[in-house]
Amino acid sequence: MKRDIDIKDISDGKLYTANDMVKTDCHDCIGCSDCCRGMGSSILLDPMDIWRLTSNLRTDFNSLLDRYVELGMVDGMILPNLKLAGDGESCSFLNSEGRCSIHTFRPGICRLFPLGRIYEENGFKYFFQVHECPKTDKTKIKVKKWLGIADIKSYEKYICDWHKFINQCEEALEQLEDEQRKILTLYILKTFYQATYPETEFYPEFYDRLEKAKEMFGF
């Protein structure tokens, strides 16, 4: 999701790498869950998010759509996001105690918050969104520890490659007729989200699909 804003207006003015320390740790705020409510359709899910959810919940993409996930139009693409529920518009995975019931395999945007990513020519940097979390007693933590993702280098490469591919798709959509747009967006949805991945291996299967898609669309 593209944001047409000046990063100076929403950040502390610094850019971070995975090895940097940032004052974002709110682990002492037990049961807060402010960041799990009222987020609208902004919690977009990438293919790895869906893989983690389906693998750990022992389900499939279509079953996720029945309860936890919905589809929306994002910059011309049909992409899934977490579904909010109830009058409080809470994440469907938030339990009665205000805790995340899927914390160990929560989506990437949830792991990232209140950090964001700013993409550069050969990768991206992290930035701290100063207005997003109301807590004032946060402590410093290394970015990669905050994310809690094994093999952070492979993950960051994957995020960059997926981001670049989605951008290529969005650029291609501008040149296509309506029926061709539909074919491209549904192909991406079926290939990268709906089709199952091996339970224990994500990256090899993802990159195999990515190369085939890029070849098909001439990227």
Secondary structure as GFF3:
##gff-version 3
##sequence-region A 1 219
A	DSSP	alpha_helix	7	10	.	.	.	ID=ss1
A	DSSP	beta_strand	21	25	.	.	.	ID=ss2
A	DSSP	three_ten_helix	34	36	.	.	.	ID=ss3
A	DSSP	alpha_helix	47	57	.	.	.	ID=ss4
A	DSSP	alpha_helix	61	67	.	.	.	ID=ss5
A	DSSP	beta_strand	69	74	.	.	.	ID=ss6
A	DSSP	beta_strand	77	82	.	.	.	ID=ss7
A	DSSP	beta_strand	84	85	.	.	.	ID=ss8
A	DSSP	beta_strand	90	91	.	.	.	ID=ss9
A	DSSP	three_ten_helix	103	105	.	.	.	ID=ss10
A	DSSP	alpha_helix	108	112	.	.	.	ID=ss11
A	DSSP	beta_strand	115	120	.	.	.	ID=ss12
A	DSSP	beta_strand	123	128	.	.	.	ID=ss13
A	DSSP	beta_strand	139	142	.	.	.	ID=ss14
A	DSSP	alpha_helix	143	147	.	.	.	ID=ss15
A	DSSP	alpha_helix	152	173	.	.	.	ID=ss16
A	DSSP	alpha_helix	178	189	.	.	.	ID=ss17
A	DSSP	pi_helix	190	194	.	.	.	ID=ss18
A	DSSP	alpha_helix	203	217	.	.	.	ID=ss19
###
